[in-house]
Each structure stands twice: as structure tokens, then as C-alpha cells.
Amino acid sequence: MKTKAILLSITASALFAISCNAQNSGNRQGNQEPPTVDEIFEQMDKDEDGKLSKEEIKGPLKNDFAKIDTDEDGFLSREEVEEAPKPERKRGQRQ
């Protein structure tokens, strides 16, 4: 009987923790800030050469690659990404 009560308590605690974590994750998505240049390079610079090729990137950077690649060398440097126009937020998103 004591074992069942302990297991039930552990299970209830785990489910509560999972539920709270899921709710917090959902709240963060709506208020999430865009990644920093360092975070972008950390996530996308697969060959770690300090620049991003069109094959390495995704999302708005890929869509606007030609605009952002101001020196037209086929790569995005940290400086080019820092100077890139910020994507417009979709309607309904907080600023």
C-alpha cells in the first residue's frame, strides 16, 4: 500500500512538472526574441569557418541572401548579418 502511494505521488509530480513546462514553453514562443548574431553562427555555421554559405542557412537569411551579401562573395559574414534588415513581424505578434 505504501509503495502504491509513493508511485502515485511520483507520477502525479512528474505529470504536473511536464504540464507546467509545456505551458511555459508555449508562452515563450509568442514573446521569443530573434536570435543574436552569435546564436545564428553557432547554430548555422556547420563548417565553423566564420561565414555562412547559402547551403548552411535557412529562414529569412536564406530568403534575402542576395540582399544581405553586400560584398557579393557568396557568403554572409558576421558584419553582413549584423547589418541585415530585421524581418518584419507578422500581424498579431508582440513587439
Biopython code that builds the backbone (N, CA, C, O; Angstrom):
import numpy as np
from Bio.PDB.StructureBuilder import StructureBuilder

atoms = [
    (1, "MET", "N", (0.823, -1.186, 0.000)),
    (1, "MET", "CA", (0.000, 0.000, 0.000)),
    (1, "MET", "C", (0.871, 1.255, 0.000)),
    (1, "MET", "O", (0.590, 2.205, -0.731)),
    (2, "LYS", "N", (1.918, 1.261, 0.810)),
    (2, "LYS", "CA", (2.809, 2.400, 0.899)),
    (2, "LYS", "C", (3.536, 2.616, -0.435)),
    (2, "LYS", "O", (3.743, 3.754, -0.855)),
    (3, "THR", "N", (3.919, 1.522, -1.093)),
    (3, "THR", "CA", (4.612, 1.589, -2.379)),
    (3, "THR", "C", (3.702, 2.204, -3.445)),
    (3, "THR", "O", (4.141, 3.027, -4.249)),
    (4, "LYS", "N", (2.438, 1.797, -3.442)),
    (4, "LYS", "CA", (1.489, 2.348, -4.402)),
    (4, "LYS", "C", (1.320, 3.849, -4.189)),
    (4, "LYS", "O", (1.252, 4.609, -5.155)),
    (5, "ALA", "N", (1.254, 4.271, -2.954)),
    (5, "ALA", "CA", (1.090, 5.691, -2.646)),
    (5, "ALA", "C", (2.309, 6.491, -3.102)),
    (5, "ALA", "O", (2.170, 7.598, -3.622)),
    (6, "ILE", "N", (3.489, 5.934, -2.908)),
    (6, "ILE", "CA", (4.719, 6.599, -3.335)),
    (6, "ILE", "C", (4.759, 6.712, -4.858)),
    (6, "ILE", "O", (5.065, 7.775, -5.398)),
    (7, "LEU", "N", (4.448, 5.604, -5.553)),
    (7, "LEU", "CA", (4.436, 5.619, -7.012)),
    (7, "LEU", "C", (3.403, 6.603, -7.557)),
    (7, "LEU", "O", (3.674, 7.324, -8.517)),
    (8, "LEU", "N", (2.242, 6.630, -6.955)),
    (8, "LEU", "CA", (1.206, 7.557, -7.373)),
    (8, "LEU", "C", (1.657, 8.998, -7.170)),
    (8, "LEU", "O", (1.411, 9.854, -8.021)),
    (9, "SER", "N", (2.304, 9.264, -6.064)),
    (9, "SER", "CA", (2.804, 10.604, -5.766)),
    (9, "SER", "C", (3.883, 11.025, -6.769)),
    (9, "SER", "O", (3.875, 12.161, -7.244)),
    (10, "ILE", "N", (4.793, 10.135, -7.085)),
    (10, "ILE", "CA", (5.859, 10.417, -8.055)),
    (10, "ILE", "C", (5.261, 10.678, -9.439)),
    (10, "ILE", "O", (5.664, 11.618, -10.124)),
    (11, "THR", "N", (4.312, 9.857, -9.843)),
    (11, "THR", "CA", (3.670, 10.006, -11.141)),
    (11, "THR", "C", (2.930, 11.337, -11.230)),
    (11, "THR", "O", (3.043, 12.050, -12.227)),
    (12, "ALA", "N", (2.183, 11.664, -10.198)),
    (12, "ALA", "CA", (1.447, 12.927, -10.179)),
    (12, "ALA", "C", (2.415, 14.111, -10.250)),
    (12, "ALA", "O", (2.160, 15.078, -10.968)),
    (13, "SER", "N", (3.514, 14.038, -9.515)),
    (13, "SER", "CA", (4.501, 15.111, -9.534)),
    (13, "SER", "C", (5.121, 15.265, -10.921)),
    (13, "SER", "O", (5.309, 16.381, -11.404)),
    (14, "ALA", "N", (5.436, 14.145, -11.551)),
    (14, "ALA", "CA", (6.036, 14.181, -12.886)),
    (14, "ALA", "C", (5.069, 14.783, -13.900)),
    (14, "ALA", "O", (5.466, 15.611, -14.719)),
    (15, "LEU", "N", (3.810, 14.375, -13.849)),
    (15, "LEU", "CA", (2.819, 14.919, -14.773)),
    (15, "LEU", "C", (2.617, 16.418, -14.556)),
    (15, "LEU", "O", (2.466, 17.171, -15.518)),
    (16, "PHE", "N", (2.614, 16.841, -13.325)),
    (16, "PHE", "CA", (2.473, 18.263, -13.010)),
    (16, "PHE", "C", (3.660, 19.048, -13.573)),
    (16, "PHE", "O", (3.478, 20.109, -14.170)),
    (17, "ALA", "N", (4.865, 18.527, -13.383)),
    (17, "ALA", "CA", (6.067, 19.202, -13.880)),
    (17, "ALA", "C", (6.054, 19.295, -15.401)),
    (17, "ALA", "O", (6.405, 20.334, -15.960)),
    (18, "ILE", "N", (5.653, 18.226, -16.072)),
    (18, "ILE", "CA", (5.577, 18.223, -17.537)),
    (18, "ILE", "C", (4.549, 19.243, -18.011)),
    (18, "ILE", "O", (4.792, 19.980, -18.967)),
    (19, "SER", "N", (3.413, 19.282, -17.347)),
    (19, "SER", "CA", (2.355, 20.227, -17.707)),
    (19, "SER", "C", (2.831, 21.665, -17.545)),
    (19, "SER", "O", (2.590, 22.489, -18.428)),
    (20, "CYS", "N", (3.489, 21.985, -16.462)),
    (20, "CYS", "CA", (3.990, 23.335, -16.227)),
    (20, "CYS", "C", (5.034, 23.711, -17.265)),
    (20, "CYS", "O", (5.032, 24.834, -17.769)),
    (21, "ASN", "N", (5.914, 22.794, -17.584)),
    (21, "ASN", "CA", (6.959, 23.048, -18.571)),
    (21, "ASN", "C", (6.350, 23.303, -19.944)),
    (21, "ASN", "O", (6.802, 24.201, -20.655)),
    (22, "ALA", "N", (5.349, 22.546, -20.328)),
    (22, "ALA", "CA", (4.699, 22.725, -21.622)),
    (22, "ALA", "C", (4.018, 24.080, -21.698)),
    (22, "ALA", "O", (4.060, 24.729, -22.743)),
    (23, "GLN", "N", (3.395, 24.522, -20.617)),
    (23, "GLN", "CA", (2.740, 25.820, -20.606)),
    (23, "GLN", "C", (3.761, 26.938, -20.718)),
    (23, "GLN", "O", (3.529, 27.911, -21.436)),
    (24, "ASN", "N", (4.882, 26.822, -20.027)),
    (24, "ASN", "CA", (5.916, 27.845, -20.099)),
    (24, "ASN", "C", (6.533, 27.912, -21.483)),
    (24, "ASN", "O", (6.827, 29.003, -21.970)),
    (25, "SER", "N", (6.735, 26.781, -22.123)),
    (25, "SER", "CA", (7.287, 26.755, -23.468)),
    (25, "SER", "C", (6.353, 27.448, -24.428)),
    (25, "SER", "O", (6.807, 28.194, -25.295)),
    (26, "GLY", "N", (5.078, 27.227, -24.300)),
    (26, "GLY", "CA", (4.099, 27.871, -25.158)),
    (26, "GLY", "C", (4.081, 29.371, -24.985)),
    (26, "GLY", "O", (3.910, 30.104, -25.958)),
    (27, "ASN", "N", (4.255, 29.839, -23.764)),
    (27, "ASN", "CA", (4.266, 31.275, -23.502)),
    (27, "ASN", "C", (5.504, 31.944, -24.084)),
    (27, "ASN", "O", (5.423, 33.074, -24.565)),
    (28, "ARG", "N", (6.631, 31.276, -24.050)),
    (28, "ARG", "CA", (7.872, 31.854, -24.549)),
    (28, "ARG", "C", (7.850, 32.025, -26.053)),
    (28, "ARG", "O", (8.445, 32.977, -26.557)),
    (29, "GLN", "N", (7.192, 31.151, -26.789)),
    (29, "GLN", "CA", (7.208, 31.229, -28.244)),
    (29, "GLN", "C", (6.642, 32.546, -28.731)),
    (29, "GLN", "O", (7.188, 33.137, -29.663)),
    (30, "GLY", "N", (5.578, 33.018, -28.137)),
    (30, "GLY", "CA", (4.976, 34.259, -28.561)),
    (30, "GLY", "C", (5.827, 35.475, -28.246)),
    (30, "GLY", "O", (5.718, 36.494, -28.928)),
    (31, "ASN", "N", (6.663, 35.391, -27.241)),
    (31, "ASN", "CA", (7.486, 36.515, -26.816)),
    (31, "ASN", "C", (8.959, 36.315, -27.132)),
    (31, "ASN", "O", (9.804, 37.077, -26.663)),
    (32, "GLN", "N", (9.265, 35.323, -27.903)),
    (32, "GLN", "CA", (10.655, 34.976, -28.159)),
    (32, "GLN", "C", (11.351, 36.061, -28.980)),
    (32, "GLN", "O", (10.833, 36.513, -30.001)),
    (33, "GLU", "N", (12.510, 36.461, -28.523)),
    (33, "GLU", "CA", (13.317, 37.439, -29.230)),
    (33, "GLU", "C", (14.043, 36.744, -30.376)),
    (33, "GLU", "O", (14.315, 35.545, -30.305)),
    (34, "PRO", "N", (14.357, 37.493, -31.431)),
    (34, "PRO", "CA", (15.136, 36.887, -32.513)),
    (34, "PRO", "C", (16.517, 36.494, -31.997)),
    (34, "PRO", "O", (17.011, 37.093, -31.042)),
    (35, "PRO", "N", (17.138, 35.504, -32.610)),
    (35, "PRO", "CA", (18.461, 35.075, -32.139)),
    (35, "PRO", "C", (19.507, 36.161, -32.387)),
    (35, "PRO", "O", (19.378, 36.964, -33.311)),
    (36, "THR", "N", (20.533, 36.171, -31.557)),
    (36, "THR", "CA", (21.644, 37.099, -31.753)),
    (36, "THR", "C", (22.503, 36.600, -32.905)),
    (36, "THR", "O", (22.365, 35.457, -33.340)),
    (37, "VAL", "N", (23.382, 37.451, -33.393)),
    (37, "VAL", "CA", (24.287, 37.052, -34.476)),
    (37, "VAL", "C", (25.142, 35.875, -34.012)),
    (37, "VAL", "O", (25.367, 34.935, -34.775)),
    (38, "ASP", "N", (25.617, 35.920, -32.771)),
    (38, "ASP", "CA", (26.419, 34.806, -32.247)),
    (38, "ASP", "C", (25.619, 33.504, -32.250)),
    (38, "ASP", "O", (26.144, 32.451, -32.616)),
    (39, "GLU", "N", (24.349, 33.574, -31.842)),
    (39, "GLU", "CA", (23.499, 32.375, -31.841)),
    (39, "GLU", "C", (23.264, 31.861, -33.258)),
    (39, "GLU", "O", (23.254, 30.652, -33.490)),
    (40, "ILE", "N", (23.076, 32.779, -34.203)),
    (40, "ILE", "CA", (22.884, 32.380, -35.600)),
    (40, "ILE", "C", (24.101, 31.613, -36.090)),
    (40, "ILE", "O", (23.965, 30.539, -36.675)),
    (41, "PHE", "N", (25.289, 32.155, -35.855)),
    (41, "PHE", "CA", (26.507, 31.488, -36.320)),
    (41, "PHE", "C", (26.734, 30.171, -35.591)),
    (41, "PHE", "O", (27.178, 29.193, -36.193)),
    (42, "GLU", "N", (26.430, 30.143, -34.295)),
    (42, "GLU", "CA", (26.595, 28.906, -33.531)),
    (42, "GLU", "C", (25.700, 27.797, -34.078)),
    (42, "GLU", "O", (26.110, 26.638, -34.143)),
    (43, "GLN", "N", (24.477, 28.154, -34.471)),
    (43, "GLN", "CA", (23.527, 27.168, -34.974)),
    (43, "GLN", "C", (23.759, 26.800, -36.429)),
    (43, "GLN", "O", (23.566, 25.644, -36.803)),
    (44, "MET", "N", (24.166, 27.751, -37.259)),
    (44, "MET", "CA", (24.178, 27.512, -38.698)),
    (44, "MET", "C", (25.557, 27.300, -39.325)),
    (44, "MET", "O", (25.653, 26.668, -40.377)),
    (45, "ASP", "N", (26.609, 27.803, -38.720)),
    (45, "ASP", "CA", (27.943, 27.699, -39.321)),
    (45, "ASP", "C", (28.506, 26.298, -39.110)),
    (45, "ASP", "O", (29.364, 26.072, -38.256)),
    (46, "LYS", "N", (28.001, 25.372, -39.906)),
    (46, "LYS", "CA", (28.337, 23.953, -39.723)),
    (46, "LYS", "C", (29.824, 23.665, -39.901)),
    (46, "LYS", "O", (30.379, 22.839, -39.177)),
    (47, "ASP", "N", (30.481, 24.334, -40.853)),
    (47, "ASP", "CA", (31.906, 24.059, -41.067)),
    (47, "ASP", "C", (32.807, 24.962, -40.223)),
    (47, "ASP", "O", (34.032, 24.893, -40.322)),
    (48, "GLU", "N", (32.199, 25.801, -39.400)),
    (48, "GLU", "CA", (32.896, 26.659, -38.442)),
    (48, "GLU", "C", (34.006, 27.499, -39.080)),
    (48, "GLU", "O", (35.090, 27.653, -38.518)),
    (49, "ASP", "N", (33.706, 28.044, -40.278)),
    (49, "ASP", "CA", (34.692, 28.883, -40.941)),
    (49, "ASP", "C", (34.460, 30.375, -40.690)),
    (49, "ASP", "O", (35.176, 31.217, -41.232)),
    (50, "GLY", "N", (33.462, 30.697, -39.870)),
    (50, "GLY", "CA", (33.199, 32.085, -39.531)),
    (50, "GLY", "C", (32.371, 32.833, -40.550)),
    (50, "GLY", "O", (32.211, 34.050, -40.451)),
    (51, "LYS", "N", (31.839, 32.117, -41.532)),
    (51, "LYS", "CA", (30.948, 32.723, -42.512)),
    (51, "LYS", "C", (29.886, 31.706, -42.893)),
    (51, "LYS", "O", (30.067, 30.501, -42.722)),
    (52, "LEU", "N", (28.774, 32.215, -43.414)),
    (52, "LEU", "CA", (27.645, 31.350, -43.734)),
    (52, "LEU", "C", (27.449, 31.272, -45.242)),
    (52, "LEU", "O", (27.302, 32.293, -45.913)),
    (53, "SER", "N", (27.449, 30.052, -45.765)),
    (53, "SER", "CA", (27.136, 29.853, -47.176)),
    (53, "SER", "C", (25.631, 29.698, -47.320)),
    (53, "SER", "O", (24.925, 29.480, -46.335)),
    (54, "LYS", "N", (25.145, 29.810, -48.544)),
    (54, "LYS", "CA", (23.714, 29.682, -48.776)),
    (54, "LYS", "C", (23.227, 28.289, -48.383)),
    (54, "LYS", "O", (22.071, 28.135, -47.988)),
    (55, "GLU", "N", (24.078, 27.281, -48.482)),
    (55, "GLU", "CA", (23.702, 25.912, -48.112)),
    (55, "GLU", "C", (23.564, 25.740, -46.605)),
    (55, "GLU", "O", (22.841, 24.854, -46.149)),
    (56, "GLU", "N", (24.244, 26.571, -45.831)),
    (56, "GLU", "CA", (24.211, 26.446, -44.375)),
    (56, "GLU", "C", (23.015, 27.135, -43.735)),
    (56, "GLU", "O", (22.631, 26.780, -42.620)),
    (57, "ILE", "N", (22.427, 28.096, -44.400)),
    (57, "ILE", "CA", (21.414, 28.918, -43.750)),
    (57, "ILE", "C", (20.001, 28.520, -44.123)),
    (57, "ILE", "O", (19.769, 27.773, -45.073)),
    (58, "LYS", "N", (19.053, 29.048, -43.336)),
    (58, "LYS", "CA", (17.633, 28.806, -43.578)),
    (58, "LYS", "C", (16.853, 30.016, -43.105)),
    (58, "LYS", "O", (17.403, 30.915, -42.470)),
    (59, "GLY", "N", (15.576, 30.030, -43.418)),
    (59, "GLY", "CA", (14.691, 31.092, -42.957)),
    (59, "GLY", "C", (14.914, 32.405, -43.671)),
    (59, "GLY", "O", (15.322, 32.426, -44.833)),
    (60, "PRO", "N", (14.643, 33.520, -42.971)),
    (60, "PRO", "CA", (14.737, 34.836, -43.596)),
    (60, "PRO", "C", (16.113, 35.141, -44.180)),
    (60, "PRO", "O", (16.211, 35.834, -45.193)),
    (61, "LEU", "N", (17.175, 34.635, -43.559)),
    (61, "LEU", "CA", (18.515, 34.867, -44.106)),
    (61, "LEU", "C", (18.641, 34.260, -45.501)),
    (61, "LEU", "O", (19.205, 34.874, -46.407)),
    (62, "LYS", "N", (18.114, 33.058, -45.664)),
    (62, "LYS", "CA", (18.196, 32.396, -46.966)),
    (62, "LYS", "C", (17.340, 33.135, -47.991)),
    (62, "LYS", "O", (17.744, 33.303, -49.142)),
    (63, "ASN", "N", (16.158, 33.573, -47.568)),
    (63, "ASN", "CA", (15.255, 34.275, -48.480)),
    (63, "ASN", "C", (15.856, 35.583, -48.982)),
    (63, "ASN", "O", (15.604, 35.979, -50.120)),
    (64, "ASP", "N", (16.644, 36.258, -48.151)),
    (64, "ASP", "CA", (17.216, 37.561, -48.504)),
    (64, "ASP", "C", (18.735, 37.493, -48.685)),
    (64, "ASP", "O", (19.426, 38.500, -48.527)),
    (65, "PHE", "N", (19.247, 36.322, -49.013)),
    (65, "PHE", "CA", (20.697, 36.119, -49.093)),
    (65, "PHE", "C", (21.365, 37.169, -49.976)),
    (65, "PHE", "O", (22.347, 37.784, -49.560)),
    (66, "ALA", "N", (20.852, 37.385, -51.182)),
    (66, "ALA", "CA", (21.477, 38.314, -52.125)),
    (66, "ALA", "C", (21.504, 39.741, -51.572)),
    (66, "ALA", "O", (22.472, 40.469, -51.793)),
    (67, "LYS", "N", (20.468, 40.142, -50.867)),
    (67, "LYS", "CA", (20.420, 41.487, -50.276)),
    (67, "LYS", "C", (21.428, 41.633, -49.146)),
    (67, "LYS", "O", (22.060, 42.678, -48.991)),
    (68, "ILE", "N", (21.568, 40.566, -48.356)),
    (68, "ILE", "CA", (22.434, 40.621, -47.172)),
    (68, "ILE", "C", (23.903, 40.492, -47.559)),
    (68, "ILE", "O", (24.766, 41.075, -46.901)),
    (69, "ASP", "N", (24.202, 39.738, -48.619)),
    (69, "ASP", "CA", (25.585, 39.515, -49.080)),
    (69, "ASP", "C", (26.058, 40.746, -49.846)),
    (69, "ASP", "O", (26.172, 40.725, -51.071)),
    (70, "THR", "N", (26.330, 41.815, -49.108)),
    (70, "THR", "CA", (26.632, 43.096, -49.737)),
    (70, "THR", "C", (27.941, 43.103, -50.522)),
    (70, "THR", "O", (28.068, 43.862, -51.483)),
    (71, "ASP", "N", (28.914, 42.279, -50.140)),
    (71, "ASP", "CA", (30.166, 42.235, -50.905)),
    (71, "ASP", "C", (30.119, 41.188, -52.023)),
    (71, "ASP", "O", (31.095, 41.005, -52.750)),
    (72, "GLU", "N", (28.994, 40.515, -52.151)),
    (72, "GLU", "CA", (28.729, 39.547, -53.226)),
    (72, "GLU", "C", (29.810, 38.469, -53.365)),
    (72, "GLU", "O", (30.187, 38.081, -54.471)),
    (73, "ASP", "N", (30.300, 37.993, -52.199)),
    (73, "ASP", "CA", (31.312, 36.924, -52.244)),
    (73, "ASP", "C", (30.703, 35.530, -52.092)),
    (73, "ASP", "O", (31.429, 34.537, -52.081)),
    (74, "GLY", "N", (29.379, 35.449, -51.975)),
    (74, "GLY", "CA", (28.714, 34.155, -51.841)),
    (74, "GLY", "C", (28.628, 33.648, -50.413)),
    (74, "GLY", "O", (28.200, 32.519, -50.177)),
    (75, "PHE", "N", (29.034, 34.481, -49.456)),
    (75, "PHE", "CA", (28.989, 34.125, -48.039)),
    (75, "PHE", "C", (28.461, 35.302, -47.248)),
    (75, "PHE", "O", (28.560, 36.451, -47.679)),
    (76, "LEU", "N", (27.895, 35.004, -46.077)),
    (76, "LEU", "CA", (27.466, 36.051, -45.155)),
    (76, "LEU", "C", (28.451, 36.106, -43.996)),
    (76, "LEU", "O", (28.670, 35.114, -43.299)),
    (77, "SER", "N", (29.037, 37.276, -43.804)),
    (77, "SER", "CA", (29.936, 37.479, -42.666)),
    (77, "SER", "C", (29.113, 37.920, -41.464)),
    (77, "SER", "O", (27.931, 38.237, -41.595)),
    (78, "ARG", "N", (29.735, 37.938, -40.303)),
    (78, "ARG", "CA", (29.062, 38.427, -39.100)),
    (78, "ARG", "C", (28.606, 39.872, -39.295)),
    (78, "ARG", "O", (27.500, 40.243, -38.902)),
    (79, "GLU", "N", (29.468, 40.677, -39.903)),
    (79, "GLU", "CA", (29.127, 42.080, -40.119)),
    (79, "GLU", "C", (27.911, 42.208, -41.034)),
    (79, "GLU", "O", (27.024, 43.019, -40.769)),
    (80, "GLU", "N", (27.860, 41.424, -42.098)),
    (80, "GLU", "CA", (26.719, 41.490, -43.010)),
    (80, "GLU", "C", (25.428, 41.070, -42.311)),
    (80, "GLU", "O", (24.376, 41.671, -42.532)),
    (81, "VAL", "N", (25.507, 40.046, -41.474)),
    (81, "VAL", "CA", (24.314, 39.593, -40.748)),
    (81, "VAL", "C", (23.891, 40.651, -39.734)),
    (81, "VAL", "O", (22.697, 40.902, -39.566)),
    (82, "GLU", "N", (24.859, 41.276, -39.053)),
    (82, "GLU", "CA", (24.535, 42.335, -38.090)),
    (82, "GLU", "C", (23.840, 43.507, -38.774)),
    (82, "GLU", "O", (22.933, 44.109, -38.198)),
    (83, "GLU", "N", (24.253, 43.834, -39.987)),
    (83, "GLU", "CA", (23.703, 44.975, -40.716)),
    (83, "GLU", "C", (22.446, 44.622, -41.503)),
    (83, "GLU", "O", (21.809, 45.508, -42.073)),
    (84, "ALA", "N", (22.083, 43.361, -41.544)),
    (84, "ALA", "CA", (20.922, 42.922, -42.334)),
    (84, "ALA", "C", (19.644, 43.550, -41.808)),
    (84, "ALA", "O", (19.487, 43.717, -40.598)),
    (85, "PRO", "N", (18.726, 43.900, -42.707)),
    (85, "PRO", "CA", (17.438, 44.405, -42.237)),
    (85, "PRO", "C", (16.719, 43.337, -41.430)),
    (85, "PRO", "O", (16.731, 42.160, -41.790)),
    (86, "LYS", "N", (16.101, 43.751, -40.352)),
    (86, "LYS", "CA", (15.376, 42.806, -39.493)),
    (86, "LYS", "C", (14.065, 42.424, -40.164)),
    (86, "LYS", "O", (13.381, 43.285, -40.717)),
    (87, "PRO", "N", (13.702, 41.129, -40.123)),
    (87, "PRO", "CA", (12.436, 40.722, -40.741)),
    (87, "PRO", "C", (11.265, 41.356, -40.007)),
    (87, "PRO", "O", (11.286, 41.513, -38.786)),
    (88, "GLU", "N", (10.246, 41.714, -40.776)),
    (88, "GLU", "CA", (9.053, 42.292, -40.171)),
    (88, "GLU", "C", (8.310, 41.226, -39.423)),
    (88, "GLU", "O", (8.251, 40.073, -39.849)),
    (89, "ARG", "N", (7.733, 41.620, -38.285)),
    (89, "ARG", "CA", (6.926, 40.687, -37.507)),
    (89, "ARG", "C", (5.568, 40.542, -38.181)),
    (89, "ARG", "O", (5.028, 41.496, -38.742)),
    (90, "LYS", "N", (5.035, 39.343, -38.115)),
    (90, "LYS", "CA", (3.703, 39.091, -38.672)),
    (90, "LYS", "C", (2.660, 39.741, -37.781)),
    (90, "LYS", "O", (2.894, 39.971, -36.595)),
    (91, "ARG", "N", (1.516, 40.033, -38.362)),
    (91, "ARG", "CA", (0.427, 40.615, -37.575)),
    (91, "ARG", "C", (0.080, 39.720, -36.405)),
    (91, "ARG", "O", (0.103, 38.494, -36.511)),
    (92, "GLY", "N", (-0.240, 40.347, -35.293)),
    (92, "GLY", "CA", (-0.647, 39.581, -34.121)),
    (92, "GLY", "C", (0.504, 39.257, -33.198)),
    (92, "GLY", "O", (0.279, 38.837, -32.063)),
    (93, "GLN", "N", (1.749, 39.444, -33.657)),
    (93, "GLN", "CA", (2.891, 39.175, -32.789)),
    (93, "GLN", "C", (3.217, 40.437, -32.021)),
    (93, "GLN", "O", (3.102, 41.546, -32.541)),
    (94, "ARG", "N", (3.618, 40.258, -30.799)),
    (94, "ARG", "CA", (4.002, 41.383, -29.949)),
    (94, "ARG", "C", (5.372, 41.878, -30.356)),
    (94, "ARG", "O", (6.198, 41.130, -30.879)),
    (95, "GLN", "N", (5.593, 43.150, -30.104)),
    (95, "GLN", "CA", (6.905, 43.710, -30.385)),
    (95, "GLN", "C", (7.657, 43.993, -29.136)),
    (95, "GLN", "O", (8.790, 44.472, -29.193)),
]
sb = StructureBuilder()
sb.init_structure("model")
sb.init_model(0)
sb.init_chain("A")
sb.init_seg("    ")
for serial, (resi, resn, name, xyz) in enumerate(atoms, 1):
    if name == "N":
        sb.init_residue(resn, " ", resi, " ")
    sb.init_atom(name, np.array(xyz, "f"), 0.0, 1.0, " ", f" {name:<3s}", serial, name[0])
structure = sb.get_structure()
